[in-house]
Amino acid sequence: MPLHPSKLKSLQVPLGVACLQSGLKLKDLGEQCNLYGSLSIVELQNVVDRREALKANLREKEHIERLSLSWGISIAENSQTERDILDELQPNTNIEELEISGYRGTKFPNWLADYSYLKLVKLSLSRCNNCDSLPALGQLPSLKVLTIGYMDRITEVTEEFYGSPSSIKPFNSLEWLEFNQMTRWKQWHVLGSGEFPALQNLSIEDCPNLMGKLPGNLCSLTGLTISNCPKLILETPIQLSSLKRFEVVGSVKVGVINYQTLSLSYLLAY
């Protein structure tokens, strides 16, 4: 099936059997220079090695604003090969929104946390069930929305998450942070150095083993949702005085919560 890139604002490329039927392959995608808008590449488990992934030539596609990379449910034979494949699927630095779903490697490639992605405002990581750590996303300068979910092997969010020390505060632009379905997550390491200065909404759902307290420096937070996190301790630091929306669902350990210090317009607790 021939492509007409000048007419495309959204393209989904299936790989494997579907690709053989339609004639679409990563090599065909790589030969298209004028794609723009949204690009979704699915069934990436059918990519054999980094040489095949390189043929997509995503780094040169400067008009792609939204990119989705998706792997189907399958077992990876070699974690390093999986990382090499994702490494070669690195998008152009003009990318604004990125979704990675079902990635089968144990580590993310370095480009995902590269400071050069100045336009990246939205990032979603989901079903990356082999990953045992999160990359240094705190050094993405323009990131506003971050969603992380269904990461079954993550047990800790460590200092690595915030990036290398610099004059810029970690997650300097982040406004929305969501964790969901992180069943083995136990600990969230907090720097206490002014990270998340712009965070307005924090949602943590279905993280049954997460212990300890939330970061205490969320001076811009207006919305907080905690659902089915029975080991998490909720308290009211002074920095939560800006909170407007507060939802607590399920059994949660409650520390000192003084609702009179909050300017709530919406409260849900059960």
C-alpha positions in Angstrom: 0.0 0.0 0.0 1.7 3.3 -1.1 2.0 6.1 1.4 1.0 9.7 0.6 2.7 11.6 3.4 1.6 15.0 2.2 -2.0 14.0 3.1 -1.3 12.3 6.4 -1.7 13.9 9.8 -2.1 10.6 11.7 -0.6 7.2 10.7 -0.6 3.8 12.4 2.0 1.3 11.3 1.4 -2.4 12.3 4.4 -4.7 12.1 4.6 -8.5 11.5 1.7 -10.3 9.7 -0.3 -7.2 9.2 2.6 -5.4 7.8 3.3 -8.1 5.3 -0.3 -8.0 4.1 -0.3 -4.2 3.7 3.2 -3.8 2.5 4.2 -1.5 5.4 7.6 -2.1 7.0 10.0 0.0 9.0 12.1 0.4 5.9 9.0 1.8 4.1 8.4 4.2 7.0 12.0 5.3 7.0 11.8 6.3 3.4 9.0 8.8 4.1 10.5 12.2 4.8 7.5 14.4 5.1 5.4 12.6 7.7 3.9 15.0 10.3 1.4 15.0 13.1 0.8 11.7 14.9 2.6 8.4 14.3 1.8 5.1 16.0 3.9 2.0 15.5 2.4 -1.2 17.0 3.4 -4.9 17.3 7.1 -3.9 17.8 7.7 -7.4 19.3 8.1 -8.5 15.7 11.2 -6.3 15.2 14.2 -8.6 15.0 17.1 -6.4 15.9 18.5 -2.8 16.1 19.4 -2.9 12.4 15.7 -3.3 11.5 14.6 -0.6 14.0 17.2 1.8 12.6 15.5 1.6 9.2 12.5 3.6 10.6 14.8 6.6 10.6 12.7 8.3 13.3 15.4 10.7 14.3 15.2 12.5 11.0 11.4 12.9 11.1 11.3 16.4 12.5 7.6 17.0 11.8 6.3 14.2 14.0 4.8 15.8 17.1 3.1 12.8 18.8 4.7 9.3 18.7 3.3 6.0 20.2 5.5 2.9 20.3 3.7 -0.3 21.3 4.7 -3.9 21.9 2.2 -6.7 22.0 2.1 -9.2 24.9 5.1 -11.6 24.4 8.3 -12.8 26.1 11.5 -11.2 25.2 14.4 -13.5 24.5 17.2 -10.9 25.1 16.8 -7.8 27.2 19.8 -6.1 25.6 18.4 -6.6 22.1 15.1 -5.0 23.3 17.0 -2.0 24.6 18.9 -1.7 21.4 15.7 -1.7 19.4 14.2 1.1 21.5 17.5 2.9 21.3 17.2 3.0 17.5 13.6 4.1 17.7 14.7 7.4 19.2 12.5 10.2 17.9 13.5 13.6 16.7 14.0 16.2 19.4 10.9 18.1 18.0 8.6 15.5 19.6 6.0 16.9 21.9 4.1 13.8 23.1 5.5 10.3 23.6 3.9 7.0 24.6 5.8 3.8 25.2 3.7 0.7 26.0 4.7 -2.9 26.4 8.4 -2.3 26.1 10.2 -5.6 27.0 13.7 -4.4 28.1 14.9 -4.1 31.7 16.3 -0.6 31.2 15.3 2.4 29.2 17.8 3.9 26.7 19.5 7.1 27.7 17.8 9.2 25.1 14.5 9.0 27.0 15.8 11.4 29.6 17.9 13.6 27.3 17.8 17.3 28.1 17.7 18.1 24.4 14.0 17.2 24.2 13.1 20.8 24.9 9.6 20.4 23.3 8.5 17.2 25.1 5.5 18.1 27.3 3.7 14.7 27.7 5.1 11.3 28.4 3.4 8.0 29.2 5.1 4.7 30.2 2.9 1.7 30.6 3.1 -2.1 30.7 6.9 -2.1 30.6 6.8 -5.1 32.9 10.5 -6.0 32.7 11.8 -2.6 33.7 13.2 -2.5 37.2 14.0 1.2 37.3 12.8 4.5 36.0 15.0 6.8 33.9 16.1 10.3 34.9 12.9 12.0 33.7 13.4 14.9 36.2 15.8 16.5 33.8 13.4 16.9 30.9 13.0 20.7 31.0 9.5 21.1 29.5 7.7 18.0 30.7 4.3 18.9 32.0 2.3 15.6 32.1 3.8 12.3 33.2 1.9 9.0 33.5 3.5 5.8 34.7 1.5 2.6 35.1 1.5 -1.2 35.1 5.2 -1.4 35.8 5.2 -4.7 37.7 9.0 -4.9 38.5 9.4 -1.4 39.9 10.0 -1.6 43.7 11.6 1.8 44.2 11.5 5.2 42.7 15.1 6.2 43.5 17.2 9.4 43.2 18.0 8.4 39.6 14.4 9.4 38.8 15.2 13.1 39.4 18.4 13.3 37.2 21.8 14.7 37.8 22.2 17.6 40.2 22.0 21.0 38.5 20.8 24.6 38.9 17.4 23.6 37.6 15.0 21.9 40.0 14.0 18.3 39.1 10.7 18.2 37.2 10.8 22.0 37.0 7.8 22.2 34.6 5.8 19.1 35.6 2.1 19.9 36.4 0.5 16.5 36.3 2.0 13.2 37.8 0.1 9.9 37.8 1.2 6.5 39.1 -1.2 3.6 38.7 -1.2 -0.2 39.0 2.4 -0.4 40.5 1.8 -3.5 42.5 5.3 -4.0 43.8 6.3 -0.4 44.3 7.3 0.0 48.0 9.4 3.1 48.3 9.5 6.6 46.9 12.8 8.4 47.6 12.3 12.1 48.1 15.1 14.6 47.6 13.6 17.4 49.6 15.4 19.9 47.4 12.5 21.7 45.8 11.6 19.1 43.2 8.1 19.3 41.6 7.8 23.1 42.1 5.0 23.4 39.5 3.1 20.2 40.3 -0.7 20.8 40.4 -2.1 17.3 40.3 -0.8 14.1 41.9 -2.6 10.8 41.5 -1.5 7.5 43.0 -3.9 4.6 42.4 -3.7 0.9 43.1 -0.2 0.8 44.6 -0.9 -1.5 47.5 2.7 -1.8 48.8 3.8 1.8 48.7 4.9 2.8 52.1 6.0 6.1 53.8 4.9 9.6 53.1 4.3 11.8 50.1 6.9 14.5 49.1 6.5 17.4 51.5 7.4 20.3 49.2 4.4 20.3 46.8 3.8 24.1 47.1 1.7 24.3 43.9 -0.5 21.2 44.4 -4.2 21.8 43.9 -5.4 18.2 43.3 -4.5 15.0 45.2 -6.0 11.5 44.5 -5.0 8.5 46.6 -6.8 5.2 45.8 -6.1 1.8 47.2 -2.7 2.5 48.8 -3.3 1.1 52.3 0.3 1.5 53.5 0.8 5.1 52.4 0.8 7.6 55.2 -1.1 10.9 54.6 -0.2 14.0 56.5 -0.8 17.7 55.9 2.5 19.6 55.6 2.2 23.4 55.3 3.0 23.1 51.6 -0.4 21.5 50.9 -2.3 24.7 51.9 -3.1 25.3 48.2 -5.0 22.0 47.9 -8.5 22.4 46.3 -9.4 18.8 45.4 -8.7 15.9 47.8 -9.8 12.3 47.0 -8.9 9.3 49.3 -10.4 6.0 48.3 -9.7 2.8 50.2 -8.0 2.2 53.5 -5.1 4.6 54.0 -2.9 5.3 57.0 -3.7 8.8 58.2 -1.2 10.9 60.0 -2.0 14.4 61.1 -4.5 16.0 58.7 -5.8 19.4 59.6 -8.6 20.1 57.1 -8.9 23.7 58.4 -5.6 24.5 56.9 -6.8 23.4 53.5 -8.9 25.5 51.1 -10.8 22.5 49.8 -13.6 22.9 47.2 -13.9 19.1 46.8 -13.4 16.4 49.4 -14.0 12.7 48.9 -12.9 10.1 51.5 -14.2 6.6 51.9 
